[in-house]
Each structure stands twice: as structure tokens, then as C-alpha cells.
Amino acid sequence: MLKGIVVKAYNSYYYLQSGNKIITCHLRGRFKKGRFSLIVGDEVTYTLTGPEKGIIEDILPRRSMLKRPMVANVDQVVLTFAAVNPDINPALIDRFLVIAEYSELDIIICINKIDLANIDTIASLVERYVQVGYRMFTVAAKTGIGIAKLQEYLHDKISVFAGPSGAGKSTILNAVQPGLELTTGEVSHKIGRGKHTTRFAELLPLNGGGFVVDTPGFSFTDFSEMEEAHLMDYFPEIAQIAPTCKFNTCIHYKEPQCAVKQAVAEGLIHTERYQSYLDILTEIKASKRGF
């Protein structure tokens, strides 16, 4: 049985990377009769039906899965934001971090366009997330600043680039892997965000090993599948302190003798990070009430 990895899915066709070839495949009929979910990043077995054409026979077990956007067997997610144009929004960073933590993936935060930004502002923001334990990269994709260091962390891994429109994900990937020629878009001055230049998730091979995934840009994050009691697990600094709260049912909202709220008051947890936690907690509460 031949093996491949799904690098693109489009109009009921699945494109597999198998060795140095791209094999265009259909699904075996039995998959169409049952419930299945074949997505980019899935490893499969297939049989050839012609020159570089085949039928997918089986979907192999997944190591991991990014839930939004759905990509299988991801090693790490590179959450990408622009320092300016559009201006960086820490609350939006926190929302994307929660989605990535929920998917149980290694996380890199990448800040693009630093050549246009206020250095002190970006340095302060970087320090905030480094203290939490996140890996931070600052780059300027159009001038090449920081790209070589980022490339080292992408080697031999499947890395998903995700983040809001206008952050420059496609521009970064074009710099990381010259020759990709991904379509890029400018930020709209009217709406303050970028146009969607990526229409579907696709696995893109890197020279020397590994894949990157350019995902459709989005600015909406949904937390309806999460539980109130588990949200703290997606904020590492809160998860670390939470066990010292007086009540083991504490969700660090209005409960008395809350160690997390005390840590915020003492400056051990950043106030804006805690506010992001409260905002998302409120959304989860509302979704459970059906609002």
C-alpha cells in the first residue's frame, strides 16, 4: 500500500504528496457512505489508478489536530499578527492563543511589520508573552528581518500559520520559502483589516524538510465548545496559580479568596491578560445559556 499526505483538498479531489510527486485522488466509495472527515495534513494509504492518479484506501491515525481551521498532524501553530496596519491588538492575540491551547499544539507568536512599529511598544508586548512562556518572533517579511531565525523553527515540522487578515501571513511564507508566490493583499483603510487572500488551507513543502500551512484569514474566534471550568487551562499563568485558590471549584470570576485575582492585584498576572480571560469566560457563559 502506498502512503501520502493530503496537501490540498478541492472540489472532491485530494492532492497527496507522495515522495516527490503529487498524486490526485478520489475517496474510496465506502468513505462516502459513512461519516468521515478527511482534511489537509491527514496521512493516508492509496492505490494508483493511472499516472499520478489514485484512490484513497485508508486514513491513518492522527497525531494531533488543529480544530479551527481544521488541519491534521500539526506540530506547531505560528500565530501571526501585524505590529501596525492594522494596529496590534493584545486581546485578539489572547483569543487566538486560547484556540491554539485548546488544540493542544506547540505555539509560536510571530509579530510582523516591526520595521514600521514603535520599538518600545513591541518590546513591552513581547516581554508580556515571553514571561508567560511563549516563544516570540519579530519579523519584517518585506525586508527579511528575522526570517532566517523563523526558518530554523519550521524545519522538519508541519507548521500552521494562522491569524487575522492583514497580518502578512502569505508575505511571511513567501519570504520563508521563495518561489511559493502566494497571493498577498493590502489592508483596507475603510474596514481596517486585510482582504482574504487565501481561500483554502494547503500544505506547502519547505526546502530541506517540513511543511507550512497558509490558512484562510479570519478574525472571528468561537469558544462555544469550551467549558467554563476548563478555560483557565488555556491561560498558562492562571493554570499555574489556580490550584492555590481556597475553593477547588473557583473559576476566578466572583469567588472569594481567589488566588488568581490576588495575583492580578500583585502584578503577577498581567491585567489585560486577566481581562481577556474574563471576556472569553463571559462569552462561554452566554453560549451555554443559548444567547
C-alpha positions as CSV (number, residue, x, y, z in Angstrom):
1,M,0.0,0.0,0.0
2,L,1.4,3.4,-1.0
3,K,1.4,6.3,1.6
4,G,1.0,10.0,1.1
5,I,-0.1,13.1,3.0
6,V,-3.0,15.3,2.0
7,V,-1.6,18.7,0.9
8,K,-4.8,20.1,-0.6
9,A,-8.5,19.3,-0.9
10,Y,-10.6,21.0,-3.5
11,N,-13.8,20.1,-5.3
12,S,-13.9,16.5,-4.1
13,Y,-10.3,15.9,-5.2
14,Y,-7.5,15.2,-2.7
15,Y,-3.9,16.0,-3.7
16,L,-1.3,13.8,-2.0
17,Q,2.4,14.5,-1.6
18,S,4.0,11.1,-2.0
19,G,7.8,11.2,-2.3
20,N,8.5,14.0,-4.8
21,K,5.2,13.5,-6.7
22,I,1.7,15.0,-6.3
23,I,-1.0,12.3,-6.7
24,T,-4.6,13.4,-7.5
25,C,-7.0,11.1,-5.7
26,H,-10.7,10.3,-5.1
27,L,-12.0,8.7,-1.9
28,R,-12.9,5.0,-1.9
29,G,-16.7,4.7,-2.0
30,R,-17.1,3.2,1.4
31,F,-15.9,6.5,3.0
32,K,-18.7,8.3,1.1
33,K,-21.4,6.1,2.7
34,G,-20.2,6.6,6.3
35,R,-19.2,9.5,8.4
36,F,-15.7,10.6,7.7
37,S,-13.5,13.7,7.9
38,L,-10.5,13.8,5.6
39,I,-8.6,17.1,5.9
40,V,-5.3,18.7,4.9
41,G,-2.5,17.1,6.9
42,D,-4.0,13.6,7.1
43,E,-1.7,10.7,6.3
44,V,-3.4,8.1,4.0
45,T,-2.8,4.9,2.1
46,Y,-3.7,4.8,-1.6
47,T,-3.6,2.7,-4.7
48,L,-2.7,4.0,-8.2
49,T,-5.3,4.0,-10.9
50,G,-3.2,5.8,-13.5
51,P,-0.2,8.1,-14.0
52,E,-0.2,10.2,-10.8
53,K,-3.9,9.3,-10.1
54,G,-5.2,7.2,-7.3
55,I,-7.9,6.1,-4.9
56,I,-7.5,6.7,-1.1
57,E,-7.9,3.4,0.7
58,D,-7.5,4.4,4.4
59,I,-6.9,7.3,6.7
60,L,-4.1,6.7,9.2
61,P,-4.5,7.7,12.9
62,R,-3.8,11.4,13.6
63,R,-1.1,12.7,16.0
64,S,-2.9,16.0,16.5
65,M,-5.5,18.3,15.0
66,L,-5.9,22.0,14.9
67,K,-9.7,22.5,15.3
68,R,-10.0,25.9,13.7
69,P,-9.0,25.9,10.9
70,M,-9.1,22.1,10.7
71,V,-5.6,20.7,9.9
72,A,-4.3,17.3,10.9
73,N,-1.0,16.2,12.3
74,V,0.2,19.7,13.0
75,D,3.4,20.0,15.1
76,Q,3.1,23.7,15.9
77,V,1.0,26.8,15.2
78,V,2.5,30.1,14.3
79,L,0.1,32.8,15.4
80,T,0.8,35.8,13.2
81,F,-0.1,39.4,13.9
82,A,0.9,42.7,12.4
83,A,2.6,45.3,14.6
84,V,0.9,48.0,12.7
85,N,-1.5,48.4,9.7
86,P,-3.7,47.1,11.3
87,D,-2.5,48.0,14.8
88,I,-1.7,45.1,17.1
89,N,-4.5,44.1,19.5
90,P,-3.4,42.1,22.6
91,A,-6.9,41.0,23.2
92,L,-7.1,39.4,19.8
93,I,-3.7,37.7,20.4
94,D,-5.2,36.2,23.6
95,R,-8.2,34.9,21.7
96,F,-6.1,33.1,19.1
97,L,-3.9,31.7,21.9
98,V,-6.9,30.2,23.6
99,I,-7.9,28.4,20.4
100,A,-4.3,27.1,19.9
101,E,-4.1,26.0,23.5
102,Y,-7.4,24.2,23.2
103,S,-6.0,22.3,20.2
104,E,-3.0,21.2,22.4
105,L,-0.4,22.4,20.0
106,D,3.1,24.0,20.5
107,I,2.7,27.7,19.9
108,I,4.9,30.4,18.3
109,I,3.8,34.0,18.3
110,C,5.1,36.0,15.3
111,I,4.8,39.7,15.1
112,N,5.2,41.1,11.6
113,K,5.9,44.6,10.2
114,I,8.2,45.5,13.1
115,D,10.1,47.8,10.8
116,L,7.1,50.1,10.9
117,A,6.3,49.9,14.6
118,N,7.3,51.7,17.8
119,I,10.1,49.6,19.2
120,D,9.3,50.2,22.9
121,T,5.6,49.2,22.4
122,I,6.5,45.9,20.7
123,A,9.3,45.2,23.2
124,S,6.8,45.6,26.1
125,L,4.3,43.3,24.3
126,V,6.9,40.7,23.6
127,E,8.0,40.7,27.2
128,R,4.4,40.1,28.4
129,Y,4.1,36.8,26.4
130,V,7.7,35.7,27.0
131,Q,7.0,35.8,30.7
132,V,4.0,33.5,30.2
133,G,6.3,31.1,28.4
134,Y,5.5,31.6,24.7
135,R,8.1,31.7,22.0
136,M,8.1,35.1,20.3
137,F,9.5,36.1,16.9
138,T,9.5,39.6,15.5
139,V,9.9,39.9,11.7
140,A,9.6,42.2,8.8
141,A,8.7,40.0,5.9
142,K,9.1,42.6,3.2
143,T,12.7,43.4,4.3
144,G,13.7,39.9,5.6
145,I,14.3,40.9,9.2
146,G,14.0,37.8,11.5
147,I,13.1,35.4,8.7
148,A,16.2,33.2,8.9
149,K,15.6,32.6,12.6
150,L,12.0,31.7,12.0
151,Q,13.0,29.3,9.2
152,E,15.1,27.3,11.8
153,Y,12.0,26.6,13.9
154,L,10.0,25.4,10.8
155,H,12.5,22.8,9.7
156,D,11.1,19.2,9.6
157,K,7.8,20.2,11.2
158,I,4.2,20.8,10.0
159,S,3.6,24.4,11.0
160,V,0.2,26.1,10.6
161,F,0.3,29.9,10.1
162,A,-2.9,31.4,11.5
163,G,-4.1,34.8,12.5
164,P,-6.3,37.7,11.4
165,S,-6.4,39.0,7.9
166,G,-3.8,41.7,7.1
167,A,-1.2,40.3,9.4
168,G,1.0,39.3,6.4
169,K,1.0,35.5,6.7
170,S,1.3,35.0,3.0
171,T,4.1,37.6,2.8
172,I,6.0,35.8,5.5
173,L,5.6,32.4,3.8
174,N,6.8,33.9,0.5
175,A,9.9,35.1,2.4
176,V,10.4,31.8,4.3
177,Q,10.1,29.8,1.1
178,P,11.0,31.8,-2.0
179,G,9.0,30.6,-5.0
180,L,5.7,30.0,-3.3
181,E,4.3,33.1,-4.9
182,L,1.3,33.2,-2.6
183,T,-1.2,36.0,-3.3
184,T,-1.0,38.8,-0.8
185,G,-3.4,41.6,-0.1
186,E,-3.2,45.1,1.3
187,V,-5.1,46.3,4.4
188,S,-8.3,48.1,3.6
189,H,-8.2,51.7,5.0
190,K,-12.1,51.6,5.1
191,I,-12.5,48.5,7.2
192,G,-9.1,48.4,9.0
193,R,-8.3,44.8,8.1
194,G,-6.9,42.8,5.3
195,K,-8.7,41.1,2.4
196,H,-8.8,37.3,2.4
197,T,-6.1,36.2,0.0
198,T,-6.1,32.5,1.0
199,R,-9.2,30.6,0.0
200,F,-8.5,27.2,1.5
201,A,-5.9,25.5,3.7
202,E,-3.0,24.0,1.8
203,L,0.2,22.1,2.9
204,L,3.2,23.7,1.3
205,P,6.6,21.8,1.3
206,L,9.7,23.5,2.5
207,N,13.2,23.0,1.1
208,G,15.1,20.7,3.3
209,G,12.0,19.2,5.0
210,G,8.8,20.1,6.6
211,F,5.5,21.8,5.6
212,V,3.8,25.1,6.3
213,V,0.1,25.8,6.0
214,D,-1.3,29.1,4.9
215,T,-4.8,29.2,6.3
216,P,-7.7,31.4,5.2
217,G,-7.5,34.6,7.2
218,F,-10.2,35.1,9.9
219,S,-10.8,37.4,12.7
220,F,-13.7,35.5,14.4
221,T,-12.9,33.1,17.2
222,D,-15.6,30.8,18.7
223,F,-15.4,29.3,22.2
224,S,-18.8,27.7,22.3
225,E,-17.3,24.2,22.6
226,M,-15.3,25.1,25.7
227,E,-16.4,24.6,29.3
228,E,-16.2,27.4,31.8
229,A,-14.2,25.3,34.2
230,H,-11.5,24.5,31.6
231,L,-10.9,28.0,30.3
232,M,-8.2,28.6,32.9
233,D,-6.2,25.7,31.4
234,Y,-5.7,27.7,28.2
235,F,-4.1,30.6,30.2
236,P,-0.8,29.1,31.5
237,E,-0.2,31.7,34.1
238,I,-3.7,31.3,35.5
239,A,-3.5,27.5,35.4
240,Q,-0.3,27.6,37.4
241,I,-1.8,29.7,40.3
242,A,-5.4,28.3,40.2
243,P,-4.7,25.2,42.5
244,T,-3.9,27.6,45.4
245,C,-7.4,29.1,45.4
246,K,-9.4,28.4,48.6
247,F,-12.2,26.6,46.6
248,N,-11.4,23.9,44.1
249,T,-14.4,25.0,42.1
250,C,-13.1,28.5,41.7
251,I,-13.3,29.9,38.1
252,H,-11.6,33.2,39.2
253,Y,-14.7,35.3,38.5
254,K,-16.5,36.5,41.6
255,E,-15.4,33.9,44.1
256,P,-13.9,35.0,47.4
257,Q,-10.3,34.2,48.4
258,C,-9.3,33.7,44.8
259,A,-5.5,33.3,44.4
260,V,-5.7,34.3,40.7
261,K,-7.4,37.6,41.4
262,Q,-4.8,38.2,44.2
263,A,-2.0,37.5,41.7
264,V,-3.6,40.1,39.3
265,A,-3.7,42.7,42.1
266,E,0.0,42.0,42.9
267,G,1.1,42.3,39.2
268,L,2.0,38.6,38.9
269,I,-0.7,38.2,36.1
270,H,-1.0,41.0,33.6
271,T,-4.2,42.9,34.0
272,E,-5.1,42.8,30.3
273,R,-4.5,39.0,30.1
274,Y,-6.9,38.6,33.0
275,Q,-9.4,40.8,31.3
276,S,-9.2,38.7,28.2
277,Y,-9.9,35.7,30.4
278,L,-13.0,37.4,31.8
279,D,-14.2,38.4,28.4
280,I,-13.9,34.9,27.0
281,L,-15.5,33.4,30.2
282,T,-18.4,35.7,29.7
283,E,-18.8,34.6,26.1
284,I,-18.8,30.9,27.2
285,K,-21.3,31.6,29.8
286,A,-23.6,33.3,27.3
287,S,-23.2,30.5,24.8
288,K,-24.3,27.9,27.4
289,R,-27.4,30.0,28.1
290,G,-28.2,29.9,24.4
291,F,-27.7,33.7,23.8
